[in-house]
């Protein structure tokens, strides 16, 4: 099985490469191999590679920057998906986000729940979802992180080492997602020849404040931080950003877990794994 992976140098892309089954012949590409804002370049890439499967792990994830440049976000998050689908007769796996929801729910969002994005990033990701075809796989996820990546965990580690105290938003609720676990789920769905919409995040519930507190506790335990600092919970209103975030974006992953017949690892367990990998990176 020949597999074209876009966004191969990103957090998920690297996880997909590491977790790929032996039967997969990978053709990983990133922005330096193909400009995903160029539909002609996408068509040429797909024609040249002639993949059996495309996994689109690329995205414009600069949520706040997208508010002032929605056109670029749309080109990567939506128009590139349309170009990939149009150029490829086989299955497409497309990765989307909790930001397609408005955060007004009182229970975890199911795959078939109505979308109502609040931001340019969310709108363009929702538009990208619209290009996923009946036989394709759409996987929504949230709060992705991995060792060596650009993410909340590594930002917190840096700030905790540099600052005497931190304020972290406590009224945005969801669940973190370790990228290697997401990659394993995607390969599992491919192996099942699944189609439709699925959700994946780690088990459990957290606010960004809860996540930050856990990062400090676990990092101190393995000597990744030199000292503890005070972390204060604050409301979103005290930390204004250009893009509006959903206040509640917990994803219901039961459909995914039932199909794959696997356990659902708690986010704190995966956080420990990531921090040990981060420590090994030096």
PASEBA-1860 file (N, C-alpha, C; in nm, 3 decimals):
! residues 282
1> XXXXXXXX> 0.085/-0.120/0.000/0.000/0.000/0.000/0.088/0.124/0.000 ~ 0.076/0.205/-0.104/0.153/0.328/-0.114/0.073/0.442/-0.048 ~ 0.136/0.510/0.047/0.066/0.611/0.126/0.135/0.747/0.114 ~ 0.062/0.844/0.066/0.110/0.982/0.063/0.069/1.050/0.193 ~ 0.166/1.102/0.267/0.138/1.173/0.393/0.178/1.319/0.375 ~ 0.082/1.409/0.385/0.113/1.551/0.383/0.135/1.601/0.526 ~ 0.207/1.711/0.539/0.238/1.761/0.673/0.330/1.667/0.747 ~ 0.422/1.604/0.674/0.502/1.495/0.730/0.599/1.539/0.838
9> XXXXXXXX> 0.636/1.667/0.841/0.731/1.714/0.941/0.662/1.770/1.065 ~ 0.530/1.771/1.065/0.456/1.820/1.180/0.445/1.715/1.288 ~ 0.377/1.752/1.396/0.366/1.661/1.511/0.298/1.530/1.474 ~ 0.184/1.538/1.407/0.113/1.418/1.367/0.185/1.345/1.256 ~ 0.238/1.420/1.160/0.308/1.357/1.048/0.422/1.269/1.095 ~ 0.500/1.319/1.189/0.611/1.239/1.242/0.560/1.115/1.316 ~ 0.447/1.131/1.386/0.387/1.018/1.455/0.337/0.913/1.358 ~ 0.278/0.957/1.247/0.229/0.863/1.146/0.343/0.783/1.083
17> XXXXXXXX> 0.452/0.849/1.057/0.568/0.781/0.998/0.623/0.678/1.096 ~ 0.632/0.716/1.223/0.688/0.626/1.324/0.600/0.504/1.347 ~ 0.468/0.521/1.334/0.373/0.412/1.367/0.325/0.336/1.245 ~ 0.378/0.366/1.127/0.327/0.306/1.004/0.346/0.155/1.004 ~ 0.248/0.082/0.954/0.263/-0.064/0.943/0.368/-0.100/0.838 ~ 0.423/-0.220/0.850/0.528/-0.263/0.758/0.480/-0.271/0.614 ~ 0.351/-0.289/0.597/0.295/-0.301/0.461/0.282/-0.167/0.390 ~ 0.302/-0.058/0.462/0.286/0.076/0.404/0.417/0.124/0.341
25> XXXXXXXX> 0.408/0.165/0.216/0.523/0.229/0.149/0.495/0.379/0.153 ~ 0.568/0.448/0.238/0.537/0.587/0.267/0.602/0.683/0.168 ~ 0.526/0.786/0.134/0.579/0.899/0.057/0.544/1.025/0.136 ~ 0.627/1.061/0.234/0.597/1.178/0.317/0.641/1.308/0.250 ~ 0.556/1.408/0.253/0.590/1.540/0.197/0.551/1.649/0.296 ~ 0.620/1.760/0.285/0.586/1.878/0.364/0.592/2.000/0.272 ~ 0.587/2.117/0.329/0.575/2.240/0.250/0.690/2.258/0.151 ~ 0.809/2.207/0.186/0.923/2.223/0.096/0.915/2.131/-0.025
33> XXXXXXXX> 0.831/2.026/-0.017/0.810/1.939/-0.133/0.685/1.974/-0.212 ~ 0.587/2.031/-0.146/0.463/2.066/-0.216/0.393/2.181/-0.144 ~ 0.368/2.288/-0.215/0.296/2.403/-0.161/0.146/2.374/-0.167 ~ 0.085/2.353/-0.051/-0.056/2.315/-0.048/-0.151/2.431/-0.077 ~ -0.098/2.549/-0.100/-0.184/2.658/-0.148/-0.191/2.658/-0.300 ~ -0.122/2.565/-0.364/-0.114/2.557/-0.510/-0.183/2.430/-0.558 ~ -0.304/2.444/-0.609/-0.383/2.328/-0.652/-0.313/2.251/-0.763 ~ -0.245/2.321/-0.852/-0.175/2.254/-0.962/-0.061/2.168/-0.908
41> XXXXXXXX> 0.008/2.219/-0.808/0.117/2.143/-0.747/0.063/2.018/-0.677 ~ -0.054/2.029/-0.616/-0.116/1.914/-0.550/-0.153/1.808/-0.654 ~ -0.212/1.851/-0.764/-0.249/1.756/-0.869/-0.126/1.685/-0.925 ~ -0.019/1.760/-0.945/0.104/1.702/-0.998/0.164/1.602/-0.900 ~ 0.160/1.636/-0.771/0.213/1.547/-0.668/0.137/1.415/-0.666 ~ 0.005/1.424/-0.664/-0.077/1.303/-0.657/-0.057/1.218/-0.782 ~ -0.047/1.281/-0.897/-0.025/1.207/-1.021/0.110/1.138/-1.019 ~ 0.212/1.206/-0.969/0.347/1.150/-0.966/0.359/1.033/-0.868
49> XXXXXXXX> 0.300/1.049/-0.749/0.311/0.945/-0.646/0.215/0.829/-0.673 ~ 0.098/0.859/-0.726/-0.007/0.759/-0.751/-0.032/0.674/-0.626 ~ -0.071/0.738/-0.515/-0.088/0.664/-0.390/-0.217/0.584/-0.386 ~ -0.216/0.479/-0.304/-0.340/0.407/-0.275/-0.420/0.481/-0.169 ~ -0.349/0.551/-0.082/-0.411/0.621/0.031/-0.341/0.754/0.052 ~ -0.417/0.857/0.084/-0.360/0.986/0.123/-0.403/1.014/0.267 ~ -0.306/1.048/0.351/-0.337/1.096/0.487/-0.297/1.243/0.492 ~ -0.395/1.328/0.505/-0.369/1.472/0.507/-0.352/1.519/0.650
57> XXXXXXXX> -0.226/1.525/0.693/-0.194/1.571/0.829/-0.147/1.715/0.831 ~ -0.161/1.783/0.720/-0.120/1.923/0.713/-0.235/2.014/0.754 ~ -0.202/2.131/0.806/-0.305/2.228/0.845/-0.240/2.362/0.874 ~ -0.317/2.466/0.855/-0.280/2.600/0.901/-0.336/2.612/1.042 ~ -0.249/2.597/1.142/-0.296/2.589/1.282/-0.266/2.715/1.363 ~ -0.221/2.821/1.297/-0.196/2.947/1.366/-0.331/3.015/1.388 ~ -0.398/2.976/1.496/-0.538/3.013/1.518/-0.558/3.164/1.519 ~ -0.474/3.237/1.590/-0.492/3.382/1.600/-0.451/3.453/1.471
65> XXXXXXXX> -0.345/3.406/1.406/-0.303/3.468/1.280/-0.409/3.453/1.172 ~ -0.484/3.344/1.178/-0.588/3.320/1.078/-0.696/3.428/1.080 ~ -0.714/3.494/1.194/-0.816/3.600/1.202/-0.784/3.715/1.106 ~ -0.656/3.739/1.082/-0.615/3.848/0.993/-0.574/3.800/0.855 ~ -0.570/3.668/0.836/-0.534/3.612/0.706/-0.614/3.484/0.682 ~ -0.744/3.501/0.674/-0.831/3.386/0.658/-0.812/3.320/0.522 ~ -0.768/3.399/0.422/-0.750/3.343/0.288/-0.642/3.236/0.287 ~ -0.531/3.260/0.357/-0.425/3.160/0.362/-0.471/3.036/0.438
73> XXXXXXXX> -0.539/3.059/0.551/-0.592/2.946/0.627/-0.687/2.864/0.543 ~ -0.771/2.931/0.465/-0.868/2.860/0.380/-0.797/2.781/0.269 ~ -0.693/2.838/0.214/-0.620/2.770/0.107/-0.565/2.637/0.155 ~ -0.511/2.635/0.277/-0.449/2.513/0.330/-0.552/2.422/0.394 ~ -0.645/2.478/0.470/-0.739/2.398/0.548/-0.860/2.350/0.469 ~ -0.890/2.414/0.359/-1.010/2.377/0.284/-0.980/2.350/0.137 ~ -0.920/2.447/0.068/-0.899/2.431/-0.076/-0.802/2.318/-0.107 ~ -0.702/2.299/-0.023/-0.608/2.188/-0.044/-0.678/2.053/-0.029
81> XXXXXXXX> -0.773/2.045/0.064/-0.849/1.921/0.082/-0.931/1.891/-0.043 ~ -0.992/1.995/-0.098/-1.069/1.978/-0.222/-0.980/1.931/-0.335 ~ -0.860/1.987/-0.345/-0.767/1.949/-0.452/-0.719/1.805/-0.435 ~ -0.689/1.765/-0.310/-0.647/1.627/-0.285/-0.757/1.528/-0.322 ~ -0.880/1.560/-0.282/-0.993/1.471/-0.311/-1.020/1.462/-0.461 ~ -1.007/1.575/-0.530/-1.034/1.576/-0.674/-0.928/1.500/-0.753 ~ -0.806/1.500/-0.701/-0.694/1.438/-0.774/-0.679/1.290/-0.745 ~ -0.750/1.240/-0.644/-0.724/1.105/-0.593/-0.853/1.025/-0.589
89> XXXXXXXX> -0.854/0.910/-0.658/-0.974/0.825/-0.660/-0.984/0.736/-0.537 ~ -0.872/0.713/-0.468/-0.873/0.626/-0.352/-0.914/0.696/-0.225 ~ -0.890/0.628/-0.112/-0.935/0.680/0.017/-0.846/0.796/0.063 ~ -0.911/0.895/0.123/-0.844/1.009/0.183/-0.874/1.010/0.332 ~ -0.770/1.024/0.413/-0.788/1.046/0.557/-0.758/1.192/0.584 ~ -0.855/1.263/0.638/-0.837/1.406/0.666/-0.853/1.431/0.815 ~ -0.764/1.512/0.870/-0.764/1.540/1.015/-0.820/1.679/1.040 ~ -0.919/1.688/1.127/-0.982/1.815/1.160/-0.974/1.840/1.311
97> XXXXXXXX> -1.059/1.927/1.360/-1.038/1.987/1.492/-1.166/2.008/1.570 ~ -1.151/2.018/1.702/-1.262/2.053/1.790/-1.312/2.195/1.766 ~ -1.232/2.278/1.699/-1.270/2.418/1.675/-1.385/2.433/1.576 ~ -1.432/2.322/1.517/-1.551/2.333/1.431/-1.677/2.344/1.515 ~ -1.667/2.323/1.646/-1.782/2.334/1.737/-1.778/2.468/1.812 ~ -1.894/2.511/1.861/-1.902/2.642/1.925/-1.878/2.639/2.076 ~ -1.871/2.519/2.135/-1.842/2.511/2.277/-1.960/2.534/2.368 ~ -2.081/2.534/2.313/-2.200/2.557/2.395/-2.264/2.429/2.446
105> XXXXXXXX> -2.206/2.314/2.415/-2.263/2.187/2.457/-2.241/2.163/2.606 ~ -2.319/2.072/2.660/-2.303/2.034/2.800/-2.254/1.889/2.812 ~ -2.233/1.822/2.700/-2.177/1.688/2.699/-2.083/1.677/2.579 ~ -1.997/1.576/2.581/-1.895/1.562/2.478/-1.957/1.558/2.338 ~ -1.891/1.626/2.245/-1.941/1.634/2.108/-1.927/1.500/2.036 ~ -2.037/1.455/1.977/-2.037/1.333/1.897/-1.998/1.368/1.752 ~ -1.952/1.269/1.675/-1.912/1.296/1.537/-2.020/1.360/1.451 ~ -2.147/1.330/1.478/-2.254/1.383/1.394/-2.320/1.508/1.452
113> XXXXXXXX> -2.263/1.565/1.557/-2.320/1.688/1.613/-2.300/1.806/1.518 ~ -2.391/1.902/1.528/-2.387/2.019/1.440/-2.263/2.103/1.467 ~ -2.205/2.154/1.361/-2.087/2.240/1.372/-2.129/2.387/1.372 ~ -2.053/2.467/1.441/-2.079/2.612/1.444/-1.951/2.682/1.488 ~ -1.851/2.688/1.401/-1.720/2.742/1.441/-1.725/2.890/1.478 ~ -1.638/2.928/1.570/-1.635/3.064/1.622/-1.523/3.149/1.562 ~ -1.429/3.086/1.494/-1.309/3.156/1.449/-1.282/3.129/1.302 ~ -1.190/3.207/1.244/-1.150/3.184/1.105/-1.088/3.045/1.090
121> XXXXXXXX> -1.006/3.007/1.185/-0.947/2.874/1.183/-1.057/2.767/1.183 ~ -1.152/2.778/1.273/-1.260/2.682/1.280/-1.344/2.679/1.154 ~ -1.372/2.797/1.098/-1.451/2.804/0.974/-1.379/2.732/0.860 ~ -1.250/2.760/0.845/-1.178/2.699/0.732/-1.161/2.549/0.750 ~ -1.147/2.504/0.875/-1.140/2.359/0.898/-1.275/2.293/0.869 ~ -1.384/2.360/0.905/-1.517/2.307/0.874/-1.538/2.299/0.723 ~ -1.490/2.400/0.651/-1.500/2.399/0.505/-1.419/2.282/0.448 ~ -1.304/2.256/0.507/-1.224/2.143/0.462/-1.296/2.012/0.481
129> XXXXXXXX> -1.367/1.998/0.593/-1.445/1.876/0.618/-1.548/1.851/0.508 ~ -1.600/1.959/0.451/-1.706/1.946/0.350/-1.657/1.878/0.223 ~ -1.526/1.871/0.205/-1.470/1.808/0.085/-1.435/1.660/0.106 ~ -1.457/1.611/0.227/-1.434/1.469/0.254/-1.550/1.389/0.196 ~ -1.517/1.287/0.118/-1.618/1.211/0.045/-1.675/1.095/0.127 ~ -1.776/1.031/0.074/-1.849/0.927/0.148/-1.757/0.813/0.195 ~ -1.663/0.772/0.113/-1.578/0.659/0.148/-1.452/0.697/0.224 ~ -1.433/0.825/0.250/-1.313/0.873/0.317/-1.326/0.864/0.469
137> XXXXXXXX> -1.217/0.901/0.537/-1.215/0.904/0.684/-1.187/1.046/0.731 ~ -1.271/1.098/0.815/-1.250/1.227/0.880/-1.225/1.202/1.028 ~ -1.113/1.250/1.079/-1.079/1.233/1.220/-1.064/1.371/1.285 ~ -1.150/1.398/1.381/-1.135/1.524/1.458/-1.055/1.496/1.585 ~ -0.972/1.593/1.621/-0.891/1.579/1.741/-0.877/1.716/1.808 ~ -0.799/1.722/1.917/-0.788/1.847/1.993/-0.661/1.848/2.076 ~ -0.607/1.966/2.100/-0.499/1.989/2.196/-0.381/1.893/2.173 ~ -0.334/1.886/2.049/-0.231/1.788/2.012/-0.092/1.833/2.060
145> XXXXXXXX> -0.014/1.738/2.107/0.123/1.767/2.150/0.209/1.643/2.134 ~ 0.339/1.662/2.125/0.434/1.552/2.121/0.571/1.604/2.159 ~ 0.662/1.517/2.195/0.799/1.557/2.228/0.865/1.621/2.107 ~ 0.936/1.730/2.129/1.008/1.795/2.021/0.924/1.883/1.932 ~ 0.793/1.894/1.958/0.706/1.974/1.874/0.683/2.113/1.930 ~ 0.609/2.193/1.853/0.567/2.326/1.899/0.427/2.311/1.956 ~ 0.413/2.315/2.088/0.285/2.285/2.150/0.276/2.343/2.291 ~ 0.160/2.329/2.352/0.134/2.384/2.484/0.228/2.327/2.590
153> XXXXXXXX> 0.254/2.197/2.586/0.338/2.136/2.688/0.478/2.196/2.687 ~ 0.537/2.205/2.571/0.674/2.257/2.563/0.679/2.407/2.594 ~ 0.572/2.478/2.556/0.565/2.620/2.594/0.558/2.636/2.744 ~ 0.476/2.554/2.809/0.466/2.560/2.955/0.599/2.524/3.021 ~ 0.668/2.424/2.973/0.798/2.388/3.030/0.896/2.504/3.022 ~ 0.896/2.572/2.908/0.985/2.687/2.893/0.949/2.800/2.988 ~ 0.820/2.833/2.995/0.777/2.942/3.082/0.796/2.909/3.229 ~ 0.772/2.784/3.265/0.791/2.744/3.405/0.938/2.752/3.447
161> XXXXXXXX> 1.027/2.733/3.352/1.169/2.744/3.383/1.216/2.889/3.387 ~ 1.144/2.977/3.318/1.187/3.116/3.304/1.119/3.212/3.401 ~ 0.993/3.186/3.434/0.912/3.284/3.505/0.891/3.246/3.652 ~ 0.864/3.346/3.737/0.839/3.318/3.879/0.697/3.269/3.906 ~ 0.604/3.292/3.812/0.465/3.251/3.829/0.396/3.253/3.694 ~ 0.284/3.181/3.685/0.207/3.177/3.560/0.059/3.191/3.588 ~ -0.013/3.254/3.495/-0.158/3.255/3.494/-0.204/3.173/3.374 ~ -0.298/3.080/3.394/-0.343/2.993/3.285/-0.495/2.985/3.285
169> XXXXXXXX> -0.552/2.992/3.166/-0.697/2.991/3.150/-0.758/2.863/3.206 ~ -0.864/2.878/3.285/-0.925/2.763/3.352/-1.069/2.738/3.309 ~ -1.124/2.818/3.217/-1.264/2.798/3.178/-1.279/2.756/3.032 ~ -1.175/2.697/2.976/-1.184/2.628/2.847/-1.157/2.480/2.875 ~ -1.254/2.396/2.842/-1.252/2.255/2.883/-1.241/2.164/2.761 ~ -1.154/2.064/2.771/-1.140/1.966/2.664/-1.057/1.848/2.712 ~ -0.977/1.792/2.623/-0.886/1.684/2.660/-0.763/1.689/2.570 ~ -0.644/1.677/2.627/-0.522/1.675/2.546/-0.514/1.549/2.460
177> XXXXXXXX> -0.430/1.557/2.357/-0.411/1.445/2.266/-0.262/1.427/2.237 ~ -0.209/1.312/2.275/-0.069/1.278/2.243/-0.063/1.232/2.098 ~ 0.019/1.297/2.017/0.021/1.270/1.873/0.047/1.124/1.837 ~ 0.138/1.052/1.905/0.157/0.911/1.871/0.030/0.827/1.889 ~ -0.051/0.860/1.990/-0.177/0.789/2.008/-0.275/0.818/1.896 ~ -0.280/0.944/1.852/-0.365/0.982/1.739/-0.320/0.909/1.613 ~ -0.189/0.902/1.592/-0.136/0.833/1.474/-0.176/0.686/1.475 ~ -0.166/0.622/1.592/-0.204/0.481/1.603/-0.351/0.461/1.571
185> XXXXXXXX> -0.436/0.553/1.616/-0.579/0.545/1.586/-0.604/0.558/1.437 ~ -0.535/0.651/1.372/-0.554/0.668/1.227/-0.515/0.542/1.151 ~ -0.401/0.485/1.185/-0.362/0.360/1.118/-0.460/0.248/1.150 ~ -0.515/0.247/1.271/-0.616/0.147/1.307/-0.742/0.160/1.224 ~ -0.785/0.283/1.200/-0.904/0.306/1.117/-0.878/0.264/0.973 ~ -0.757/0.291/0.925/-0.721/0.249/0.789/-0.723/0.096/0.779 ~ -0.667/0.029/0.879/-0.664/-0.117/0.879/-0.805/-0.177/0.879 ~ -0.899/-0.107/0.942/-1.038/-0.153/0.947/-1.116/-0.115/0.821
193> XXXXXXXX> -1.048/-0.044/0.728/-1.114/0.008/0.607/-1.239/0.088/0.645 ~ -1.223/0.168/0.748/-1.334/0.249/0.798/-1.367/0.363/0.702 ~ -1.483/0.419/0.719/-1.520/0.542/0.649/-1.616/0.619/0.738 ~ -1.620/0.750/0.719/-1.706/0.833/0.802/-1.625/0.920/0.896 ~ -1.694/0.976/0.995/-1.634/1.071/1.088/-1.608/1.007/1.222 ~ -1.486/1.029/1.275/-1.445/0.972/1.402/-1.378/1.080/1.487 ~ -1.382/1.061/1.617/-1.314/1.152/1.710/-1.204/1.078/1.784 ~ -1.094/1.148/1.808/-0.988/1.093/1.892/-0.924/1.202/1.976
201> XXXXXXXX> -0.929/1.184/2.106/-0.845/1.257/2.201/-0.820/1.161/2.316 ~ -0.730/1.196/2.406/-0.704/1.107/2.518/-0.822/1.108/2.615 ~ -0.833/1.005/2.695/-0.942/0.996/2.792/-0.926/1.100/2.902 ~ -1.036/1.134/2.967/-1.033/1.231/3.074/-1.077/1.369/3.029 ~ -1.080/1.459/3.123/-1.125/1.597/3.100/-1.026/1.691/3.168 ~ -1.003/1.807/3.106/-0.911/1.903/3.167/-0.941/2.043/3.117 ~ -0.905/2.141/3.197/-0.892/2.278/3.149/-0.746/2.300/3.115 ~ -0.716/2.411/3.049/-0.576/2.442/3.023/-0.499/2.458/3.156
209> XXXXXXXX> -0.567/2.510/3.256/-0.506/2.523/3.389/-0.472/2.385/3.447 ~ -0.569/2.292/3.441/-0.544/2.156/3.489/-0.425/2.094/3.417 ~ -0.420/2.114/3.285/-0.312/2.059/3.204/-0.178/2.118/3.248 ~ -0.175/2.249/3.270/-0.051/2.315/3.312/-0.003/2.264/3.448 ~ -0.096/2.249/3.542/-0.060/2.199/3.675/-0.001/2.058/3.664 ~ -0.064/1.974/3.582/-0.014/1.837/3.564/0.124/1.836/3.498 ~ 0.143/1.924/3.401/0.274/1.933/3.335/0.383/1.963/3.437 ~ 0.355/2.061/3.525/0.456/2.096/3.625/0.480/1.980/3.721
217> XXXXXXXX> 0.374/1.918/3.770/0.389/1.808/3.866/0.469/1.691/3.806 ~ 0.434/1.653/3.685/0.501/1.540/3.622/0.645/1.574/3.583 ~ 0.668/1.697/3.540/0.803/1.738/3.502/0.894/1.747/3.623 ~ 0.842/1.794/3.735/0.921/1.797/3.858/0.958/1.657/3.903 ~ 0.865/1.563/3.884/0.886/1.425/3.928/1.007/1.361/3.859 ~ 1.032/1.399/3.734/1.144/1.338/3.660/1.262/1.434/3.643 ~ 1.259/1.546/3.715/1.370/1.639/3.711/1.381/1.723/3.586 ~ 1.269/1.739/3.515/1.271/1.818/3.392/1.257/1.968/3.421
225> XXXXXXXX> 1.211/2.001/3.542/1.205/2.140/3.587/1.286/2.155/3.716 ~ 1.348/2.271/3.736/1.433/2.288/3.855/1.356/2.319/3.982 ~ 1.234/2.373/3.968/1.159/2.417/4.086/1.012/2.431/4.048 ~ 0.926/2.436/4.150/0.784/2.462/4.128/0.758/2.612/4.135 ~ 0.663/2.658/4.055/0.620/2.797/4.061/0.469/2.801/4.080 ~ 0.415/2.912/4.133/0.269/2.923/4.147/0.202/2.931/4.010 ~ 0.091/2.859/3.994/0.010/2.865/3.872/-0.130/2.906/3.914 ~ -0.177/3.017/3.861/-0.306/3.073/3.901/-0.409/3.054/3.791
233> XXXXXXXX> -0.528/3.001/3.824/-0.633/2.989/3.722/-0.697/3.125/3.694 ~ -0.717/3.155/3.566/-0.780/3.281/3.527/-0.891/3.253/3.425 ~ -0.988/3.345/3.412/-1.092/3.329/3.310/-1.039/3.370/3.173 ~ -1.104/3.322/3.069/-1.068/3.359/2.933/-1.069/3.510/2.914 ~ -1.162/3.577/2.980/-1.173/3.723/2.967/-1.047/3.796/3.013 ~ -0.967/3.732/3.097/-0.843/3.794/3.146/-0.726/3.769/3.052 ~ -0.748/3.688/2.950/-0.642/3.659/2.853/-0.702/3.667/2.713 ~ -0.735/3.788/2.667/-0.801/3.804/2.537/-0.708/3.767/2.421
241> XXXXXXXX> -0.766/3.703/2.320/-0.693/3.664/2.200/-0.773/3.706/2.077 ~ -0.707/3.723/1.962/-0.781/3.761/1.841/-0.889/3.662/1.803 ~ -0.862/3.533/1.819/-0.960/3.429/1.784/-1.037/3.383/1.907 ~ -1.166/3.366/1.891/-1.248/3.316/2.001/-1.237/3.164/2.007 ~ -1.214/3.110/2.126/-1.203/2.967/2.148/-1.333/2.909/2.202 ~ -1.365/2.782/2.167/-1.481/2.719/2.230/-1.455/2.694/2.378 ~ -1.551/2.727/2.462/-1.534/2.709/2.606/-1.537/2.562/2.646 ~ -1.605/2.481/2.567/-1.617/2.338/2.595/-1.601/2.264/2.464
249> XXXXXXXX> -1.496/2.184/2.451/-1.474/2.114/2.324/-1.433/1.969/2.346 ~ -1.487/1.909/2.450/-1.460/1.767/2.476/-1.522/1.684/2.364 ~ -1.446/1.587/2.313/-1.492/1.503/2.202/-1.535/1.366/2.252 ~ -1.649/1.320/2.207/-1.697/1.185/2.237/-1.627/1.088/2.142 ~ -1.540/1.005/2.196/-1.458/0.914/2.115/-1.509/0.770/2.118 ~ -1.631/0.748/2.168/-1.680/0.612/2.187/-1.694/0.536/2.055 ~ -1.734/0.603/1.949/-1.747/0.536/1.818/-1.611/0.481/1.774 ~ -1.508/0.560/1.791/-1.373/0.520/1.751/-1.325/0.402/1.835
257> XXXXXXXX> -1.342/0.415/1.966/-1.294/0.311/2.057/-1.369/0.179/2.036 ~ -1.500/0.187/2.009/-1.578/0.066/1.986/-1.533/-0.005/1.858 ~ -1.507/0.073/1.753/-1.465/0.012/1.627/-1.328/-0.054/1.640 ~ -1.235/0.013/1.706/-1.100/-0.040/1.716/-1.085/-0.138/1.831 ~ -1.186/-0.145/1.918/-1.185/-0.239/2.031/-1.056/-0.224/2.112 ~ -1.024/-0.099/2.144/-0.902/-0.075/2.222/-0.934/0.009/2.345 ~ -0.840/0.016/2.433/-0.856/0.098/2.552/-0.840/0.246/2.520 ~ -0.880/0.326/2.613/-0.873/0.471/2.595/-0.780/0.523/2.704
265> XXXXXXXX> -0.658/0.557/2.666/-0.556/0.596/2.763/-0.582/0.736/2.817 ~ -0.572/0.752/2.948/-0.595/0.882/3.009/-0.484/0.980/2.969 ~ -0.521/1.106/2.954/-0.426/1.204/2.904/-0.304/1.218/2.994 ~ -0.321/1.198/3.124/-0.207/1.215/3.214/-0.104/1.102/3.195 ~ -0.150/0.983/3.162/-0.059/0.872/3.134/0.027/0.905/3.012 ~ -0.038/0.956/2.907/0.036/0.992/2.787/0.126/1.113/2.809 ~ 0.085/1.204/2.894/0.170/1.318/2.928/0.302/1.270/2.989 ~ 0.294/1.171/3.078/0.416/1.118/3.140/0.509/1.059/3.033
273> XXXXXXXX> 0.450/0.987/2.938/0.531/0.929/2.830/0.601/1.039/2.751 ~ 0.526/1.143/2.717/0.583/1.251/2.639/0.696/1.321/2.713 ~ 0.676/1.348/2.842/0.777/1.419/2.919/0.905/1.337/2.933 ~ 0.892/1.207/2.942/1.011/1.122/2.947/1.085/1.128/2.813 ~ 1.011/1.131/2.703/1.073/1.146/2.572/1.139/1.284/2.559 ~ 1.073/1.385/2.612/1.128/1.521/2.607/1.258/1.527/2.687 ~ 1.260/1.464/2.803/1.382/1.461/2.883/1.496/1.391/2.810 ~ 1.463/1.284/2.736/1.564/1.211/2.662/1.622/1.292/2.547
281> XX> 1.544/1.388/2.496/1.593/1.474/2.389/1.695/1.575/2.439 ~ 1.697/1.593/2.573/1.793/1.688/2.630/1.748/1.832/2.615
END
